[in-house]
Amino acid sequence: MTTKEFRELFPILTRKVYGKDLVYFDNAATSQRPRSVLDKFLTLSQESNANIYRAVHKLSAEATDAYEQAREAARAFVNAGSREEIIFTSGCTAAINTVAFSFGQAFVKAGDIVIVGEGEHHSNLVPWQLLCERAGATLKILPIDDKGHWDLSVLKRLLAEGCPVAAAQRVKLVAVTHISNVLGLVNPVEELIRLSHAAGAPVLVDGAQGIVHERVDVQAMDCDFYAFSGHKVYAATGTGVLYGKKQWLEQMPPFLSGGEMVGTVTLEHADFAGLPHKFEAGTGNFASIATFPEAFETALLAREPEIANAYEEVCAYLEDALRARGDLRLYGESETFRGEAGPTGAYRRAGVFSFTIDGVHHEDVAQVLDKMGVAVRSGLMCAEPVIRHFGVSGMVRASLAPYNTMEEAEYFIKCLDKAINLLR
Ligand SMILES: Cc1ncc(COP(=O)(O)O)c(C=O)c1O
């Protein structure tokens, strides 16, 4: 399949904005949806709309089947060992909060340590701040350098401090992003997981961006939790997945309660259903979750060589064109990472370009581009500490998907030139 054919799967990409062809470069915020995903949502809503798990009638059985097929699709997509390890949520944020509350309640106590990256989206920072406040634990930061790379020597030091010989192990969790939504670099999560596990600390990976650009195999990665949203990877919105190793999920109390997440309920007491239902209180977002098989099929299609190679060329062109401007600073440096276990492909840029331009405000650039039909993000990108790290008040972010073409990238560069000339 060619990029042109792949692009034709997405009806929205033919629309005009202010009379111009839409150039959608805000994919890190949300991706567009293929016709197959839209059709699945509509068919389920039109033909099989009924509450899942609860009734014996045909419609309920069909909706429940679609929901469970989505679970199998998610399991296969991340290569989890079992469907019990796949918890449906409303998004990546909800998945991370589930761990912060539930794992936090079970394992994080006063005096313990939670480590988070400096380059995190607020969704993988604020839940840990709140957990540490609740528990009386300490939040420690794994810093990034000016290339946007982790300083793993600091991680080693924090892990060693947290685990003094003969004392109780105090680093209870390390929570980091697979790919930063600002810098767009693939982080060396395998190396971080190896180091953390050697010190006895489990690892949560925020995969909101990672799931889009990387082939995720949670067993090979050996992460303890992997969280992502459906809407960034072609599925309907209001959907997400928490993968968790069974050994942890079984020991964790439910986060939210009510609905079908119970075993037996008396007026005084409830015991809980097995995995994954223990973590799925209330009625799941079944019509949207049901779009997972079609969404993941689309993601796999995008990884076929013809489309993937064309996408790489578009990204390489864009990076070169941005770097060619002396007045523009692009954040995050691609570089081959060599961990103790050898190269892992980390610190490759994955289609996300955040930059500032001398003398021009990021929001003005985004507004002028919008009038030219180009959708980009500007501002803090829900990751204020990363933006502050680089000493700026905001950035422009162009984030691409495999349906974006070379013509769009060239048009974007032309529009950017025009916008800068206009604003100076
Ligand atoms: C790295 C990262 N983590 C977490 C999130 C939160 O995702 P959601 O808003 O879908 O819950 C995002 C969204 O942009 C993200 O990019």
The ligand as an SDF file (V2000), in Angstrom:
LIG
                    3D

 16 16  0  0  0  0  0  0  0  0999 V2000
    3.4180   11.4940   26.6980 C   0  0  0  0  0  0  0  0  0  0  0  0
    1.9700   11.6710   27.0420 C   0  0  0  0  0  0  0  0  0  0  0  0
    1.4980   11.1550   28.1890 N   0  0  0  0  0  0  0  0  0  0  0  0
    0.2220   11.2580   28.5530 C   0  0  0  0  0  0  0  0  0  0  0  0
   -0.6840   11.9120   27.7550 C   0  0  0  0  0  0  0  0  0  0  0  0
   -2.1030   12.0160   28.1920 C   0  0  0  0  0  0  0  0  0  0  0  0
   -2.9660   11.3740   27.2830 O   0  0  0  0  0  0  0  0  0  0  0  0
   -4.5500   11.5260   27.4370 P   0  0  0  0  0  0  0  0  0  0  0  0
   -4.8430   12.9850   27.4870 O   0  0  0  0  0  0  0  0  0  0  0  0
   -5.0750   10.8710   26.1940 O   0  0  0  0  0  0  0  0  0  0  0  0
   -4.9360   10.8240   28.6840 O   0  0  0  0  0  0  0  0  0  0  0  0
   -0.2520   12.4960   26.5590 C   0  0  0  0  0  0  0  0  0  0  0  0
   -1.1710   13.2630   25.7000 C   0  0  0  0  0  0  0  0  0  0  0  0
   -0.7660   14.1360   24.9570 O   0  0  0  0  0  0  0  0  0  0  0  0
    1.1080   12.3520   26.1930 C   0  0  0  0  0  0  0  0  0  0  0  0
    1.5680   12.8690   25.0410 O   0  0  0  0  0  0  0  0  0  0  0  0
  1  2  1  0
  2  3  1  0
  2 15  2  0
  3  4  2  0
  4  5  1  0
  5  6  1  0
  5 12  2  0
  6  7  1  0
  7  8  1  0
  8  9  2  0
  8 10  1  0
  8 11  1  0
 12 13  1  0
 12 15  1  0
 13 14  2  0
 15 16  1  0
M  END
$$$$
